[in-house]
Amino acid sequence: MAAKCKSKEMLLVGTKVKGFIRSKEMMCSAEVLEALNCCVYCCLEKAVQRAKDNGRKTVQAKDV
């Protein structure tokens, strides 16, 4: 799954993600950002499709 997303633009702010993980007293591996970015793309694709399926051109919170 992450291999499909490697070529996609990063939508996350890496320092913010790493800061959040560190605030939980955990370490962050190098692959976490790529995997999370892939999850975000997947979630957005589903939200866009749901809006289209409902005849809308606006993605709303309920689509996520």
Buried (B, 14 or more C-beta within 10 A) or exposed (E): EEEEBEEEEEEBEEEEBBEEBEEEEEEBEEEBBBEBBBBBBEEBEEBEEBBEEEEEEEBEEEBE
